Amino acid sequence: MSRPIALLLASAVTLVSLVAAPAAAARDTEVIGGNTTGLDGVLRKGCQDYRFAYAVQVPTEDWSMEVSIVDRRGQAVASFAFLGPVDPKTRTAVFTLCRNATVPGKFRIRSVLNWYDDPSEPIPAYVPVTRFRLARR
């Protein structure tokens, strides 16, 4: 059997099994996690606002995500807590940095995401660390 036909057949079998699967099994195949994005830029004079975005993909509306923006020395320069269903699952947020108090260079966005089926038991979800750069002129 040729490779394209084998791939097509495998895709068809996968599609049939997903369509026939019960709702609970479909939930198991759902992508669960999140991501963040920061934009490279320049540290401007004075205290200025900078943006980052996040997106959360979890099966319930009950979730929490803690976000820290960390400079190249490992020091947190901003932190946030987002809570579903109050906060949207996708959003652009703003943080303020002052040039004279901020070390230019690479910054990391670290996040901890949990979602809840049972309010007393958090279920952790993966959010990769992302990086962006703020340079001095």
C-alpha positions as CSV (number, residue, x, y, z in Angstrom):
1,M,0.0,0.0,0.0
2,S,1.4,3.4,-0.9
3,R,2.3,5.9,1.9
4,P,-0.4,8.5,0.9
5,I,-3.1,5.9,0.9
6,A,-2.0,4.5,4.2
7,L,-2.0,8.0,5.8
8,L,-5.5,8.6,4.4
9,L,-6.7,5.3,5.7
10,A,-5.2,6.0,9.2
11,S,-6.8,9.4,9.2
12,A,-10.2,7.9,8.3
13,V,-9.9,5.3,11.1
14,T,-8.9,8.1,13.6
15,L,-11.9,10.2,12.5
16,V,-14.4,7.4,12.8
17,S,-13.1,6.5,16.3
18,L,-13.3,10.1,17.4
19,V,-16.9,10.5,16.1
20,A,-18.0,7.3,17.7
21,A,-16.2,8.0,21.0
22,P,-18.3,9.0,24.0
23,A,-18.2,12.5,25.3
24,A,-15.8,11.6,28.1
25,A,-13.3,10.1,25.8
26,A,-13.6,13.1,23.5
27,R,-12.7,15.3,26.5
28,D,-9.6,13.2,27.0
29,T,-8.4,14.0,23.4
30,E,-9.0,17.8,23.9
31,V,-5.9,20.0,24.0
32,I,-5.6,21.4,27.5
33,G,-3.1,24.1,28.3
34,G,-2.2,27.6,27.6
35,N,0.3,30.0,26.1
36,T,1.7,33.5,26.5
37,T,3.3,36.0,24.1
38,G,5.4,39.0,24.8
39,L,6.7,41.4,22.1
40,D,10.3,42.4,21.6
41,G,10.8,46.1,21.9
42,V,12.7,49.0,23.4
43,L,12.6,50.2,27.0
44,R,11.3,53.8,26.6
45,K,12.1,56.7,28.9
46,G,10.2,57.0,32.1
47,C,7.6,54.5,33.2
48,Q,5.7,53.0,30.2
49,D,3.1,50.3,29.6
50,Y,4.1,47.1,27.7
51,R,1.8,44.3,26.6
52,F,1.6,40.6,26.7
53,A,-1.1,38.2,25.7
54,Y,-2.3,34.9,27.1
55,A,-4.7,32.1,25.9
56,V,-6.1,29.4,28.0
57,Q,-7.7,26.2,26.7
58,V,-9.3,24.1,29.4
59,P,-12.6,22.1,29.4
60,T,-14.3,24.1,32.1
61,E,-14.9,27.8,32.9
62,D,-13.3,27.3,36.3
63,W,-9.6,27.9,36.0
64,S,-6.8,30.1,37.4
65,M,-3.5,31.2,35.9
66,E,-0.7,33.0,37.7
67,V,1.7,34.8,35.5
68,S,5.2,36.3,36.4
69,I,7.3,38.4,34.1
70,V,11.0,37.7,35.1
71,D,14.1,39.7,34.0
72,R,17.4,38.2,33.0
73,R,18.6,38.2,36.7
74,G,15.6,36.0,37.6
75,Q,13.8,38.7,39.4
76,A,10.0,39.1,38.9
77,V,9.2,42.6,37.5
78,A,5.4,42.0,37.2
79,S,2.9,39.4,38.2
80,F,-0.8,38.7,37.6
81,A,-3.5,36.3,38.6
82,F,-6.3,35.6,36.1
83,L,-9.4,33.7,37.1
84,G,-12.2,32.1,35.0
85,P,-15.0,32.8,34.5
86,V,-14.3,36.4,35.5
87,D,-11.3,36.8,33.1
88,P,-11.6,35.8,29.5
89,K,-9.7,32.8,28.2
90,T,-7.9,35.0,25.7
91,R,-6.7,38.4,26.6
92,T,-4.0,41.1,26.1
93,A,-2.8,42.5,29.5
94,V,-0.6,45.5,30.3
95,F,2.3,45.8,32.7
96,T,4.3,48.9,33.6
97,L,8.1,49.1,33.7
98,C,10.3,52.1,34.5
99,R,13.5,52.3,32.4
100,N,15.7,53.5,35.2
101,A,14.7,50.6,37.5
102,T,14.6,47.9,34.8
103,V,17.6,45.8,33.5
104,P,17.3,45.6,29.7
105,G,17.6,42.2,28.0
106,K,15.7,39.0,27.8
107,F,12.5,38.6,29.8
108,R,10.6,35.3,30.5
109,I,6.9,34.9,31.0
110,R,6.3,32.0,33.5
111,S,2.8,30.8,34.1
112,V,1.1,28.3,36.3
113,L,-2.3,27.2,35.0
114,N,-4.9,25.1,36.9
115,W,-8.4,24.1,36.0
116,Y,-11.1,22.6,38.2
117,D,-13.7,19.8,37.7
118,D,-14.1,19.6,41.5
119,P,-13.5,23.0,43.2
120,S,-11.2,21.5,45.9
121,E,-8.9,19.6,43.4
122,P,-6.8,21.7,41.0
123,I,-5.8,20.0,37.8
124,P,-2.5,21.4,36.5
125,A,-2.2,22.3,32.8
126,Y,1.0,23.0,30.8
127,V,2.0,26.5,29.8
128,P,5.4,26.8,28.2
129,V,7.8,29.6,29.3
130,T,8.0,32.3,26.6
131,R,10.7,34.9,26.1
132,F,10.9,38.4,24.7
133,R,13.5,41.1,24.7
134,L,13.4,44.7,25.7
135,A,16.6,46.6,24.7
136,R,17.9,50.0,25.7
137,R,18.2,52.3,22.7
